Amino acid sequence: HAADAAAAAPLLPLPANDEQLVPTRAYVPPPLRRFAEWMRRLPDTWDQLLGHTYDSLIHKFLREDNLTEAFACFAEMKAEGTAPTASTYEMLIRGCTLAMTRVTADDRGPDRLTLALYQRVLDLWAEMRAARLRVDSYTYVELLRACGKAGQLEAAFALFEKTLSLPQFLPDERAFDSMYEMCTSVGAHDRALDVFREQAELRKSLFAPRFTPVAFTHLMLAGVEGG
């Protein structure tokens, strides 16, 4: 069976020139950027003071694009009886997404490795739910990015609709931009406009700034309207 064969594909690091899914964010003032950079380096600082933890090692391997070692560390973590946290799973989901090759309208579907990585994301998500770990909007953004890059349009929309129905998980600009990026990549321009209509409705709420389209959103929509 093709799907079973794809799921069994070895998780090897991709070449350095593989397409990367870059996070899309609104403009961040310089002071906040400096604070974000300090926070990003914080795990390394703690490691120097306290020694490596499993999470910090997984984070280190993923920053080095070494997904194989990250999952080996994850397996050892569980074997040693250390319970993974929501952050552990989110890091690994993100790592899988970055290693995928984005599906476009010219493709017949995801390649073998991308399909295997997408299945790994589903497995991680199933483990999170089984462990009853607390999830947040960031978790759903990572799942949307994985669905989008693997070209899983219907799965992404099902997840997106779920976030719209749960006030604590309402999508922010990252979630909307991930949906636009997926729709434009696979040529589903009508679906992208559906997403924009949802965003326009949410802008009427008390949390309007959270749903204000950013530059990336406008760029994506220009492609949709032009296409």
N, C-alpha and C positions, 0 to 999 in steps of 0.2 A: 504494500500500500504506500502511495507516494508520500502522504502526510506522515505516516509512521517513520518512513525512511528519512524524511526531512527532520523530524523531531530528534532522530538519533545522530544528527550531524555533530561532529566535534566542535566544541566552542573554542576556536582558535582566534588569536588577535588578527584583525584585518590589516592590510597594508596601510602605511601612513597616509596615503593619498585618498583613502576611503572617505566618502561624503560624511560629514558630521552634522548632526542636528543641533544647531546653535540655539540656545535659549533666546526667546524674544522677550524683551522687557521695555517698559516705558522709560523715558528719560529719567536718569538718576543724578541729582546734583552732586558735584565733586565731594563735599564732605561725607555724604552717604556712601559714595563709591569707596572712599578711603576706609570708612567703617566696615563696609562689606568685605573689602580686601583683608582687613584685620581679622574679621570673623572667619574668613576662608582659611587663613593661616593659623587660627587658634588650635585646631587639632594637632598640627605639627608641634606647636609650642608645648601643649600638654604632653605629647609623646616624649619630648626631650626631658621634661620634668618627671614624668611618672612611668615612662616606658610604654611600649606599644600595647594597644588593646586590639581585639579582633576587628572592631568597627574601623579603627584608624588604619589598620593594615589593609582592609578591604578598600577603604577610601584611597589609600596610597596606590594600590594596584590599579584601581580604576583610573586614577589620574595619569598613570603610565600606560593606559590603554591595554592593560594586561588582564583581560576578562577571565582567562583560564585560571590564573593564580587567585583572582578575587573569589571565584567559585570554589576553588580548592580550600581557601581560607574559611569560606562560609561553611563548607562541609565539616572541616575540622572544628569549627566553632560549635556546631550542633553536636558533634560526636563527643566533645568535651563537656557537654551539658550547659553551655552558655546560651541562654535564650536570645535569639535575634530580636531586635527592636524594630519598630516601624521604619526608623531611619535606615537600618540595615537593608531592609527589603527595598526601600525607595532608591537607595544607592545602586543596588544590583539591577533594578528595573531600568534605571537611567543608563547604566553601563550597557545593558542589552540593546537599548534603543540606539545608543551612539554607534554600536557595532553593526547595526542593520544598514542595508542599502535601500534608499528610499524608492518606493514603487511609484512609477509615473504612468501617465495615460498610454505611453508606448509599450509598456510591459504587459505580459499576459498574467502577471501575478508576481508575488514575492519570490526571490531566488531561494534555493535550498537552505542556505545558512540563515537568511532573514526569517524564513518560516520557522526554523528551529529556535531562533532567538525569541520570536514572538510566542511560541509555545512555552518557552522557559519563563517569559513574563507572566503568562497565564498561570503557570505552576506557582510562581512566587506570590501572585495575588491570592491564589487558593490557600496557600500556606498562611498568609496574613490573616485571612478571614477565619481559618480554622483555629488559629491562635488567639482570635478575638482581640487583635491589636487595634489600638485606637488609630483611625485614619483621619486625614484632614484634606483640605482642598488641594494641597501640594501633591498628595498621593494620587488624586484623580488627574491632576495635570500630567504627572508622569505616565499614567496609564493611557491618557489620551494621546500623548506624544508617541507612545509605543504603537498603539493602534494605527495612528496616522502614518507613521513611517513605513509600517508593514502593509499599508494599503487596505486595512480592514475597515472599510467605510461604515458598514452597518453596525459593527461592534462599537466603533467610535461614537456613532450617533446614539446608540442605546445608552452608552455611558454618559454622554453629554446630556441627554434627556433626563437621566437620573439626577445629575447634579442640579439641573434646573428645578427639580421637584423638592430638593432638600436645601432649605435656607442656609444651613451651615456650610454647604459645599457649593454655593453658587459660583459659577465660573468667573474668573477674572480675565484680564487682557491676555495672559499667557494661554489660558484654555481656549479663548476665542481665536487667537492667532494660530494655535496648533490646528484648530478645525479648518480655518481658512487655508492654511498651508497644505493640509491633506487634500481638501476639495480641489484646489487649483492644480495640485500635482497630478491627480488622477482624472482631471477634466470634468469634475462634477460641479460645474459653475452654478447650476440652479440650486444645489444644496448649500453652496457657500452663501448665496443670497438669503436662503432660509435662516442660516446662522446669523447673518447681519440683522435680519428682522427681529430675531430674539434679542440681540444685543441692543437694538434700538428701543425695544420694550423695557428692558432692564434699566436703560438710561433715564427712564421716567421715575425711577424709584428714588428713595432717600439716599441711596448709595451710588448716585450717578457717576462720580469720578472713577469708581472702580470699574465701570463698564465703558468708559470713554475710549473710542478707537485711538490707537497710537499710530505713529508713522508707519510701522510695519503693516498694521491693519489696512491703512489706506493704500499702501503699495499692493497688497494682495487683492483688494477690492478693485483697484484699477485694472489688474489683469483679468479679473472676473468680468467686469463690465465691458472691457475691450474684447473679451473672448466670446 
